[in-house]
Amino acid sequence: MNATTSTAGSTWRDGAVKTIGRVLLTLMIATNVIVLAPAAVFCVITGQYTPIIVSIAFSGVCWWFLLRTLRALAEKRRAKKALMSATQN
């Protein structure tokens, strides 16, 4: 495998990682809207605030997981680029 094939493969993977990240982010925002909006309305109508507290906690855990996953993917990509750069020099 030559450098061109390797670079093309990593470029394709980088694009896939970006796309997956964008899809996950969009799904997370949509889920937050779908979960948090009805919970907020329910809390205002009934005066019970437990559902919104649980929804916010769930949202926080989901965001933490998403950001942790995206950070790990970015670190992996940076390490791979650094390795490729070091081996080419």
GROMACS elastic network, one bead per residue, 0.5 to 0.9 nm:
[ bonds ]
;  ai    aj funct       b0    kb
    1     4     6  0.81968   500
    1     5     6  0.63167   500
    1     6     6  0.68539   500
    2     5     6  0.55820   500
    2     6     6  0.63892   500
    2     7     6  0.87304   500
    3     6     6  0.50108   500
    3     7     6  0.59365   500
    3     8     6  0.84284   500
    3    88     6  0.89304   500
    4     7     6  0.51353   500
    4     8     6  0.60436   500
    4     9     6  0.84921   500
    5     8     6  0.50934   500
    5     9     6  0.60753   500
    5    10     6  0.86433   500
    6     9     6  0.51153   500
    6    10     6  0.62588   500
    6    11     6  0.85808   500
    7    10     6  0.51727   500
    7    11     6  0.60514   500
    7    12     6  0.85684   500
    8    11     6  0.50537   500
    8    12     6  0.61863   500
    8    13     6  0.86155   500
    9    12     6  0.51638   500
    9    13     6  0.62301   500
    9    14     6  0.85862   500
   10    14     6  0.59394   500
   10    15     6  0.84830   500
   10    77     6  0.88328   500
   10    80     6  0.89720   500
   10    81     6  0.88522   500
   11    15     6  0.61959   500
   11    16     6  0.85673   500
   12    15     6  0.51393   500
   12    16     6  0.62096   500
   12    17     6  0.86947   500
   13    17     6  0.60925   500
   13    18     6  0.85607   500
   14    17     6  0.51007   500
   14    18     6  0.62254   500
   14    19     6  0.85836   500
   14    77     6  0.75657   500
   15    18     6  0.51212   500
   15    19     6  0.61148   500
   15    20     6  0.85573   500
   16    19     6  0.50317   500
   16    20     6  0.60374   500
   16    21     6  0.84346   500
   17    20     6  0.50996   500
   17    21     6  0.60214   500
   17    22     6  0.85678   500
   17    70     6  0.86726   500
   17    73     6  0.75283   500
   17    74     6  0.87075   500
   18    21     6  0.50313   500
   18    22     6  0.61625   500
   18    23     6  0.86151   500
   19    22     6  0.50988   500
   19    23     6  0.61529   500
   19    24     6  0.85590   500
   20    23     6  0.50681   500
   20    24     6  0.60686   500
   20    25     6  0.84897   500
   21    24     6  0.51213   500
   21    25     6  0.60764   500
   21    26     6  0.85661   500
   21    66     6  0.85203   500
   21    69     6  0.89340   500
   21    70     6  0.66317   500
   22    25     6  0.50418   500
   22    26     6  0.60861   500
   22    27     6  0.85242   500
   23    26     6  0.51025   500
   23    27     6  0.60800   500
   23    28     6  0.84727   500
   24    27     6  0.50891   500
   24    28     6  0.60148   500
   24    29     6  0.86251   500
   24    66     6  0.74141   500
   25    28     6  0.50358   500
   25    29     6  0.62421   500
   25    30     6  0.86053   500
   25    63     6  0.88324   500
   25    66     6  0.76282   500
   26    29     6  0.52024   500
   26    30     6  0.61532   500
   26    31     6  0.85250   500
   27    30     6  0.50327   500
   27    31     6  0.59630   500
   27    32     6  0.84781   500
   28    31     6  0.50614   500
   28    32     6  0.61175   500
   28    33     6  0.86464   500
   28    59     6  0.84005   500
   28    62     6  0.75105   500
   28    63     6  0.74262   500
   28    66     6  0.82334   500
   29    32     6  0.50796   500
   29    33     6  0.62684   500
   29    34     6  0.86190   500
   30    33     6  0.51360   500
   30    34     6  0.60913   500
   30    35     6  0.85226   500
   31    34     6  0.50119   500
   31    35     6  0.59243   500
   31    36     6  0.81250   500
   31    59     6  0.84754   500
   32    35     6  0.51894   500
   32    36     6  0.54716   500
   32    37     6  0.77794   500
   32    55     6  0.83710   500
   32    56     6  0.86510   500
   32    59     6  0.64246   500
   33    36     6  0.53923   500
   33    37     6  0.55519   500
   33    38     6  0.83058   500
   34    37     6  0.60268   500
   34    38     6  0.68847   500
   34    39     6  0.88940   500
   35    38     6  0.60620   500
   35    39     6  0.63647   500
   35    40     6  0.88179   500
   35    55     6  0.67195   500
   35    59     6  0.86081   500
   36    39     6  0.50738   500
   36    40     6  0.60037   500
   36    41     6  0.86142   500
   36    51     6  0.89348   500
   36    52     6  0.68053   500
   36    55     6  0.60446   500
   36    56     6  0.72086   500
   36    59     6  0.83454   500
   37    40     6  0.51793   500
   37    41     6  0.62896   500
   37    42     6  0.86345   500
   37    52     6  0.89653   500
   38    41     6  0.50481   500
   38    42     6  0.60267   500
   38    43     6  0.85152   500
   38    52     6  0.89141   500
   39    42     6  0.50596   500
   39    43     6  0.61289   500
   39    44     6  0.86789   500
   39    49     6  0.86443   500
   39    51     6  0.58186   500
   39    52     6  0.52616   500
   39    53     6  0.89623   500
   39    55     6  0.71127   500
   40    43     6  0.50688   500
   40    44     6  0.62479   500
   40    45     6  0.86352   500
   40    49     6  0.82709   500
   40    51     6  0.79295   500
   40    52     6  0.58482   500
   41    44     6  0.51847   500
   41    45     6  0.61564   500
   41    46     6  0.85724   500
   42    45     6  0.51749   500
   42    46     6  0.59655   500
   42    47     6  0.78076   500
   42    48     6  0.76985   500
   42    49     6  0.84981   500
   42    51     6  0.79756   500
   42    52     6  0.84266   500
   43    46     6  0.53548   500
   43    47     6  0.51009   500
   43    48     6  0.50545   500
   43    49     6  0.52473   500
   43    50     6  0.79080   500
   43    51     6  0.70493   500
   43    52     6  0.67812   500
   44    47     6  0.54388   500
   44    48     6  0.75971   500
   44    49     6  0.81415   500
   45    48     6  0.82405   500
   46    49     6  0.84289   500
   48    51     6  0.72607   500
   48    52     6  0.85123   500
   49    52     6  0.55803   500
   49    53     6  0.63950   500
   49    54     6  0.88017   500
   50    53     6  0.51274   500
   50    54     6  0.61420   500
   50    55     6  0.85282   500
   51    54     6  0.51266   500
   51    55     6  0.59998   500
   51    56     6  0.85527   500
   52    56     6  0.60068   500
   52    57     6  0.84545   500
   53    56     6  0.52032   500
   53    57     6  0.61758   500
   53    58     6  0.85963   500
   54    57     6  0.50720   500
   54    58     6  0.60808   500
   54    59     6  0.84886   500
   55    58     6  0.50498   500
   55    59     6  0.60152   500
   55    60     6  0.85041   500
   56    60     6  0.60664   500
   56    61     6  0.86544   500
   57    60     6  0.50375   500
   57    61     6  0.63056   500
   57    62     6  0.86772   500
   58    61     6  0.51851   500
   58    62     6  0.62350   500
   58    63     6  0.86549   500
   59    62     6  0.50752   500
   59    63     6  0.61191   500
   59    64     6  0.85145   500
   60    63     6  0.51329   500
   60    64     6  0.60581   500
   60    65     6  0.85870   500
   61    64     6  0.50547   500
   61    65     6  0.61804   500
   61    66     6  0.86077   500
   62    65     6  0.51454   500
   62    66     6  0.61278   500
   62    67     6  0.86006   500
   63    66     6  0.50410   500
   63    67     6  0.60223   500
   63    68     6  0.83487   500
   64    67     6  0.53132   500
   64    68     6  0.59860   500
   64    69     6  0.85313   500
   65    68     6  0.51215   500
   65    69     6  0.61028   500
   65    70     6  0.86247   500
   66    69     6  0.51676   500
   66    70     6  0.61794   500
   66    71     6  0.85419   500
   67    70     6  0.50888   500
   67    71     6  0.59682   500
   67    72     6  0.84928   500
   68    71     6  0.51361   500
   68    72     6  0.61711   500
   68    73     6  0.86824   500
   69    72     6  0.51542   500
   69    73     6  0.62682   500
   69    74     6  0.86694   500
   70    73     6  0.50805   500
   70    74     6  0.61496   500
   70    75     6  0.86132   500
   71    74     6  0.50519   500
   71    75     6  0.61128   500
   71    76     6  0.85169   500
   72    75     6  0.51289   500
   72    76     6  0.61001   500
   72    77     6  0.85732   500
   73    76     6  0.50864   500
   73    77     6  0.61497   500
   73    78     6  0.86362   500
   74    77     6  0.50548   500
   74    78     6  0.61359   500
   74    79     6  0.85691   500
   75    78     6  0.50567   500
   75    79     6  0.60765   500
   75    80     6  0.85188   500
   76    79     6  0.51398   500
   76    80     6  0.61623   500
   76    81     6  0.86552   500
   77    80     6  0.50980   500
   77    81     6  0.61898   500
   77    82     6  0.85891   500
   78    81     6  0.51018   500
   78    82     6  0.60885   500
   78    83     6  0.85418   500
   79    82     6  0.50576   500
   79    83     6  0.61078   500
   79    84     6  0.85961   500
   80    83     6  0.50575   500
   80    84     6  0.61493   500
   80    85     6  0.85057   500
   81    84     6  0.50658   500
   81    85     6  0.60131   500
   81    86     6  0.85092   500
   82    85     6  0.50020   500
   82    86     6  0.60577   500
   82    87     6  0.85872   500
   83    86     6  0.50723   500
   83    87     6  0.61460   500
   83    88     6  0.86097   500
   84    87     6  0.51979   500
   84    88     6  0.61872   500
   84    89     6  0.88165   500
   85    88     6  0.52712   500
   85    89     6  0.64851   500
   86    89     6  0.54393   500
